[in-house]
């Protein structure tokens, strides 16, 4: 992996509408919104741009995030994330993704949750 100070920025998209199957009335208390809020307070590396998004259409699989980085990187969708327990896992995974020039972090180097809960792996636009 490269030094993250030399990398181009990447985006960390968080589905804020996720309810994780819970009957939540208050939008601000949705697990996805709480996950986004927790990540705004986390120690994300410089170069990771956190963005809230509405509905990633993965509603039955817990909270979902996307890591993407422009036309030369692979994009990943991860699922089954918890707003209270998985913030450090997301920070670790985003840090490793940022350092990988093409977005392909070696499988054994990915956080275990990312290895077991990858919903999609999308090739770069130019592939």
C-alpha positions as CSV (number, residue, x, y, z in Angstrom):
1,X,0.0,0.0,0.0
2,X,1.0,3.6,-0.7
3,X,1.5,6.4,1.8
4,X,-2.0,8.0,2.2
5,X,-0.6,11.5,1.9
6,X,0.1,10.8,-1.8
7,X,-3.4,9.5,-2.6
8,X,-6.3,11.0,-4.4
9,X,-9.4,11.5,-2.2
10,X,-12.1,8.8,-1.9
11,X,-15.7,9.0,-0.9
12,X,-17.3,7.1,2.0
13,X,-21.0,7.1,1.4
14,X,-23.4,6.2,4.3
15,X,-27.0,5.3,3.7
16,X,-28.8,7.5,6.2
17,X,-32.2,6.1,5.6
18,X,-31.4,2.6,6.9
19,X,-33.7,1.4,9.6
20,X,-32.0,-2.0,10.0
21,X,-35.5,-3.6,10.2
22,X,-36.5,-1.5,13.2
23,X,-39.8,0.5,13.4
24,X,-38.1,3.9,13.8
25,X,-40.4,6.9,13.5
26,X,-37.8,9.7,14.0
27,X,-35.5,10.0,11.0
28,X,-32.6,11.3,13.1
29,X,-32.7,8.0,15.1
30,X,-32.5,5.7,12.2
31,X,-29.5,3.4,12.5
32,X,-28.1,4.7,9.2
33,X,-28.3,8.4,10.4
34,X,-26.7,7.4,13.7
35,X,-23.9,5.6,11.8
36,X,-23.3,8.7,9.7
37,X,-23.2,10.9,12.8
38,X,-20.8,8.6,14.5
39,X,-18.5,8.7,11.5
40,X,-18.5,12.5,11.5
41,X,-17.1,12.3,15.0
42,X,-14.6,9.5,14.1
43,X,-10.9,9.9,13.2
44,X,-11.3,9.4,9.4
45,X,-8.0,10.0,7.5
46,X,-7.5,13.1,5.5
47,X,-8.6,12.3,1.9
48,X,-11.7,10.4,2.9
49,X,-14.8,12.5,2.1
50,X,-17.8,11.3,4.2
51,X,-21.1,11.9,2.5
52,X,-24.7,11.0,3.6
53,X,-26.8,9.4,0.9
54,X,-30.4,8.3,0.8
55,X,-31.3,4.6,0.3
56,X,-28.7,2.3,-1.2
57,X,-31.5,-0.3,-1.8
58,X,-29.9,-2.8,0.6
59,X,-32.6,-2.4,3.3
60,X,-32.7,-6.0,4.5
61,X,-29.0,-6.1,5.2
62,X,-28.4,-3.7,8.0
63,X,-26.6,-0.4,7.6
64,X,-24.7,-0.1,4.3
65,X,-21.8,2.0,3.1
66,X,-19.9,2.6,-0.2
67,X,-16.2,3.2,-0.7
68,X,-15.5,4.7,-4.1
69,X,-12.6,6.7,-5.6
70,X,-13.1,8.0,-9.1
71,X,-12.7,6.3,-12.5
72,X,-9.6,4.3,-11.7
73,X,-10.6,2.6,-8.4
74,X,-12.9,-0.3,-7.7
75,X,-16.0,0.6,-5.7
76,X,-17.2,-1.6,-2.8
77,X,-20.6,-1.8,-1.0
78,X,-20.5,-3.2,2.5
79,X,-23.5,-4.2,4.5
80,X,-24.6,-5.5,8.0
81,X,-22.9,-2.6,9.8
82,X,-23.9,-1.4,13.2
83,X,-23.9,2.3,14.1
84,X,-22.6,1.6,17.6
85,X,-20.1,-1.3,17.1
86,X,-18.6,-0.9,13.7
87,X,-17.3,2.7,13.4
88,X,-13.6,1.7,14.0
89,X,-14.0,-1.1,11.5
90,X,-15.2,1.4,8.9
91,X,-12.4,3.8,9.7
92,X,-9.8,1.0,9.3
93,X,-11.3,-0.2,6.0
94,X,-11.6,3.3,4.6
95,X,-8.0,4.0,5.6
96,X,-6.8,0.9,3.8
97,X,-9.0,1.6,0.7
98,X,-7.5,5.2,0.5
99,X,-4.0,3.7,0.6
100,X,-4.7,1.2,-2.2
101,X,-4.1,3.0,-5.5
102,X,-6.8,1.0,-7.4
103,X,-9.0,0.4,-4.3
104,X,-8.2,-3.3,-4.2
105,X,-7.1,-4.0,-0.6
106,X,-5.7,-7.5,-0.3
107,X,-8.4,-9.8,1.1
108,X,-6.4,-10.8,4.1
109,X,-5.6,-7.1,4.9
110,X,-9.3,-6.1,4.9
111,X,-11.2,-5.9,8.2
112,X,-12.9,-9.2,8.8
113,X,-16.3,-7.6,8.7
114,X,-15.5,-6.3,5.2
115,X,-14.3,-9.7,4.1
116,X,-17.6,-11.3,5.1
117,X,-20.1,-8.5,4.3
118,X,-19.2,-7.2,0.8
119,X,-22.5,-6.8,-1.0
120,X,-20.9,-5.6,-4.3
121,X,-17.5,-5.0,-5.9
122,X,-17.8,-2.8,-8.9
123,X,-15.0,-2.3,-11.4
124,X,-13.6,1.1,-12.3
125,X,-15.4,3.0,-15.1
126,X,-12.4,2.6,-17.4
127,X,-12.1,-1.2,-16.9
